[in-house]
Amino acid sequence: MFSTKRLIYLIAMIIVIAACSKNNDKPKSKTELLTTGTWKLKAATFHGDSDGNGSIEDVDLFSIIPDCAKDDVTTYYPDGDALNEEGPTRCDPTIPETYEFNWEFKENETKINTGGKDFIILELTSTTLKYIIPDPYGTGFNEYKATVTYSH
């Protein structure tokens, strides 16, 4: 049996352990999540009529993207600048190894705009950036979209 003294000691220890294990870290903002590290393409899917037969389906684009494009990395900076860098395997040696572009969040940070086009953010964590490119081929069909996933 527990004595009252031991019970009080046990309760006190539980409180101390619980207090010490609290995570007092402030959650990162979306800007902090986006601008920490470099992003590399991990998945891409097209949703729409990919072969002109009228049926809407999902197509794995990542499997047909050349390896020389899969190893590229993108870095976003807090000031709205960004840099895309060719990876070790270059697709075309005549194209510059890097190019800069601008980015900004829109609509309460639910969209990211790059190159004048808005992408709908599905997920933004410390390791994953996933967004939708609405009507990526400019067809005018709202059901056509590409979902793209990057990771650190």
Secondary structure, DSSP 8 states (H G I E B T S, - for coil): ---HHHHHHHHHHHHHHHHHT--------HHHHHTSSEEEEEEEEEEE-SSSSS--EEEESGGGS-HHHHT-EEEE-TTSEEEEE--SS-S-TTS-SEEEEEEEEETTTTEEEETTEEEEEEEE-SSEEEEEEESTT--S-TT-EEEEEEE-
